[in-house]
Amino acid sequence: MSDLHSTVSTVLIDRYTANAARVRELATSLTNAQFWQKPFPFGNSFGHLVLHLTGNLNYYIGAQIAKTSYIRDRPREFNDPNPPSKDETLKRFDDAVGMVLKTIRAQSPDDWSAEYSGVGTDAKTRLDIVVVCAAHMQHHIGQMIYLNYEWARQKSK
């Protein structure tokens, strides 16, 4: 069983680390203005997606598993009229991912199957929500890739 525990922890740590690196890589080419502007009349800006992922991780893993006392303001993640700078937003994201990695490392084999509940999710165990949050990051990374393609297309005009 400990081999499975070690494998699960390693796979999750590697996935969150890779996802965070991909977000950082995609953000590099964007100016602060592009980070916060929407290139389409619909959807979200790259920056608001980063705020959303940060809130998601801080709530579902931080508040619910790591007991960080984080209080989420989900609507503000998408429409904060005075968002922090790109650098500060990415730092907060990195901090949230660091907290996730620390929380994953702290789980015992039995912790993964511990009962879980959180507002807005049907995850039943800790392992379930940690996997769901990794998939959620991957989903929004896809949107970030699309936003980057659009910014590059507009620049090449």
N, C-alpha and C positions, 0 to 999 in steps of 0.2 A: 504493500500500500504506500509506503514512503516513496518508492520509485515513481508511482503515479502522481503523488503530491508534488514531488520535485519537478516532474515533467510539466504538470499543469502550471505551476508557478513560473517556471522558466518560459514556457510558451506565452503566457499572459504578459510577463515582463517584456519579452522580446516584441510582442505585438504593440503594446502601448509605447515602447521606446521608438519603434519604427514609425508608428502613426504620428507621434509628436515630431519626429525628425522630418517627416513629409510635410506637415503643416508649416514648420519653420522654413523648409526649402521653398515651398510655394509662396510664402510671404515675402521672401527675400527680394523678389523682383518688383514688388509693389511699392509705390510711393505711399506716404501717409494718407494722401488724398484718395488714392485708388483703394487702399485698404478699407476705407470707410464709405466710399461711394459705390452705388449699385450701377453696373454698366447696362442693366436692363430695367424696364419700368416695373418689373416683378422680382420677387425673390429677395435675397438678403445680400448684404455686403460681406466681403471676406471677414472683415473685422467683427461684424455682428455674429458670424458663424463661430469665430474663435471665442467671443464672449459666451455664446450659447454652449459650446463644448466645455468651457471652463465651469460654467454654472452646473451643467449636467454632471460632471465628474465630482465637483465639490458637494453636490447634494446627494446623488445616489450612492457614491462610495464614501465621500468624506463624512457627511452628516449621518448617514445611515449605518455605515460599517465602522469607520474610524472614529466616530463620535466627535467630530470637529465643531459642532454647534453652528455650522454654516446655515444661513437662512437664505433661501433662494428667492430671487425676484425675476422669474422667467420672462415676463413681458418686457422688462427692461433690457434683457439680453439682446432683443431684436430691435428696440427702438430708443435706446439711450440717446437723448438729444445732445449730451455732452460726454461722449465716450472718452476713455483715457487714450493716450497716445498709442501708436502701433507698438512701440517698444514696451510700454507698460502692460498693454494687453497681452503681448506674447510672454512677458515675464510671469504674469498671473496664470497664464495657460501652463507654462513650464512648472510653476509651483504646484498647480493642480495635478499634473502628471506625476510629479515627484511624490506627492502625497499618495497617489494611486499605487505607485511602485512600492512605497514603504508599506502600504496597507496589504498589498499582495504578499510581500515578504513576511508579514506578521501572521498570516493565516496558518493555522495548524491543519492537518488533514481533515479533522472533524469540522473545522470552521467553514470549509467550503460548502458543506451541506446544511449549515445552520439556516434556520428560517429567516426570510427576508421580507420586508414590506417597505414600500415607499409610494408617495403620491405620484400617480401617473404611470405606474408600471405594474405589469402582472408577474414580474419575476418572483419566484418563490424561495430561492436560495441565494446565498452570497455568490456562489459560482455563476449562477444564472445572470445576476445583475452585472457582474464584472465582464462577462462575455457580451451581454447586451450593450453595455457602454462602449466596448471596443468596436462592435459592429456599427454602433451609432457614429462613432468617430470616423470610421471608414466611409460611411454614407456621406457625411459632410465633407470629407476630403474629396470625394468625387465632385461635389458641387464646387469646391475651391479650385479644382483642376479646370472645370468649365469656366469659372470666372477668370482664371488666368489666361485661358485661350482667348476669351473675348477681349481682355485688356490688351493682349499682344496683337490681336487682329486690328483693334482700333488704332494702335500705335503705328502699325505698318501701312495705314491708309495714307 
